[in-house]
Amino acid sequence: MGDLITQSHYNGLNRELVKPSKGAFACMINSEIGAVLAVMRRNVRWGVRYVADDDQLEHSLIHSLKELRKQIFSWENQWQNVNPVVYVQPFLDVIKSDETGAPITGVALSSIYKILTLDVLDLDNVNMEEAPRNPSIT
């Protein structure tokens, strides 16, 4: 196993570091979404709620993670145009929520750590400078 950076390899001809594709980043973020959702579903509080006519209501935190999961694979080669806040915010919402316990918060923190350390946030990203100024992150 290991992180995506250590799994990078050198191109034998040019001796250049070859980074994983953006598809690999989408898979990694999808995996982190799955990890957070799995821990949340173990808790009765985060189970699906039913209302009249058998309609399902999902908590907003679960809904935002599921929506992110739908979006990440549609971006394909457009990752450089996606504001990093879009794929970091659902994890930050879980961390900031008063409703999540320590195990859920810990997994969400671990996910953010992986996103930050695996070079998913590209410093050359045109929208990167907006992320620190976004008031919803603080």
C-alpha positions as CSV (number, residue, x, y, z in Angstrom):
1,M,0.0,0.0,0.0
2,G,1.4,3.5,0.7
3,D,0.6,6.9,-0.6
4,L,0.3,8.0,-4.1
5,I,3.5,10.0,-4.0
6,T,5.6,7.0,-2.9
7,Q,3.9,5.0,-5.6
8,S,5.0,7.5,-8.2
9,H,7.8,6.2,-10.3
10,Y,10.6,7.6,-12.4
11,N,10.4,7.4,-16.1
12,G,13.4,5.3,-17.2
13,L,14.2,7.4,-20.3
14,N,14.0,10.9,-19.0
15,R,14.5,10.2,-15.3
16,E,11.4,12.4,-14.5
17,L,9.1,11.7,-11.7
18,V,5.8,10.5,-13.1
19,K,2.8,11.3,-10.8
20,P,-0.4,9.3,-10.7
21,S,-3.2,10.4,-13.0
22,K,-6.0,12.6,-11.8
23,G,-8.2,9.5,-12.1
24,A,-6.1,8.1,-9.2
25,F,-6.9,11.1,-7.2
26,A,-10.6,10.7,-7.9
27,C,-10.4,7.1,-6.7
28,M,-8.5,8.1,-3.6
29,I,-11.1,10.8,-2.7
30,N,-13.9,8.3,-3.4
31,S,-12.2,5.9,-1.0
32,E,-12.0,8.5,1.7
33,I,-15.7,9.4,1.2
34,G,-16.5,5.7,1.6
35,A,-14.4,5.5,4.8
36,V,-16.2,8.5,6.4
37,L,-19.6,7.2,5.3
38,A,-18.9,3.7,6.7
39,V,-18.0,5.0,10.1
40,M,-21.0,7.3,10.1
41,R,-23.4,4.4,9.2
42,R,-22.2,2.4,12.2
43,N,-23.8,5.0,14.4
44,V,-27.6,4.8,14.7
45,R,-27.8,8.6,14.5
46,W,-26.7,8.6,10.9
47,G,-29.1,5.9,9.6
48,V,-31.6,6.7,7.0
49,R,-34.7,8.3,8.3
50,Y,-38.1,7.5,6.8
51,V,-41.0,9.9,6.7
52,A,-44.6,9.4,5.3
53,D,-44.9,7.6,2.0
54,D,-41.6,5.8,2.6
55,D,-39.5,8.7,1.4
56,Q,-36.0,8.7,2.7
57,L,-34.4,11.6,4.4
58,E,-30.6,11.8,4.6
59,H,-28.6,14.0,6.9
60,S,-27.1,16.9,5.1
61,L,-23.5,15.7,5.9
62,I,-24.2,12.3,4.3
63,H,-25.9,13.9,1.4
64,S,-23.0,16.3,0.7
65,L,-20.5,13.4,0.8
66,K,-22.7,11.4,-1.6
67,E,-23.0,14.4,-4.0
68,L,-19.2,14.8,-4.0
69,R,-18.9,11.1,-4.9
70,K,-21.1,11.7,-7.9
71,Q,-19.2,14.7,-9.0
72,I,-15.6,13.6,-8.7
73,F,-15.8,11.1,-11.6
74,S,-17.5,13.6,-13.9
75,W,-14.5,16.0,-13.6
76,E,-12.1,13.6,-15.4
77,N,-9.5,15.9,-17.0
78,Q,-10.9,19.1,-15.5
79,W,-9.4,18.8,-12.0
80,Q,-7.3,21.9,-12.6
81,N,-10.5,24.0,-13.0
82,V,-12.2,22.6,-9.9
83,N,-11.9,24.7,-6.8
84,P,-10.3,22.6,-4.1
85,V,-12.9,23.8,-1.6
86,V,-15.5,21.8,-3.5
87,Y,-13.9,18.4,-2.6
88,V,-12.5,19.4,0.8
89,Q,-15.6,21.1,2.2
90,P,-17.8,18.0,2.8
91,F,-15.0,16.6,5.0
92,L,-14.5,19.9,6.8
93,D,-18.3,20.0,7.5
94,V,-18.1,16.6,9.1
95,I,-15.2,17.7,11.2
96,K,-16.9,21.0,12.3
97,S,-20.3,19.4,13.1
98,D,-21.4,19.2,16.7
99,E,-23.3,16.1,15.8
100,T,-20.3,13.9,14.9
101,G,-18.4,12.0,17.5
102,A,-14.7,11.4,17.9
103,P,-14.5,8.3,15.6
104,I,-16.2,10.1,12.7
105,T,-14.2,13.2,13.2
106,G,-11.0,11.2,13.3
107,V,-11.7,9.5,10.0
108,A,-12.6,12.8,8.4
109,L,-9.4,14.4,9.7
110,S,-7.4,11.5,8.3
111,S,-9.1,12.0,5.0
112,I,-8.2,15.7,4.9
113,Y,-4.6,14.8,5.9
114,K,-4.4,12.3,3.0
115,I,-5.7,14.9,0.5
116,L,-3.2,17.4,1.7
117,T,-0.2,15.1,1.8
118,L,-0.9,13.2,-1.4
119,D,-0.5,16.3,-3.6
120,V,-4.2,16.2,-4.6
121,L,-4.2,20.0,-4.0
122,D,-2.2,21.2,-7.0
123,L,-0.3,24.5,-6.2
124,D,-0.6,25.4,-9.8
125,N,-4.4,25.2,-9.6
126,V,-5.9,28.4,-10.7
127,N,-8.4,28.4,-7.9
128,M,-6.0,27.4,-5.1
129,E,-5.6,30.9,-3.8
130,E,-9.4,31.1,-3.0
131,A,-9.4,28.2,-0.6
132,P,-7.7,29.9,2.4
133,R,-10.0,32.9,2.1
134,N,-13.2,30.9,2.0
135,P,-15.1,31.8,5.3
136,S,-16.8,28.4,5.5
137,I,-13.4,26.6,6.0
138,T,-12.4,28.5,9.1
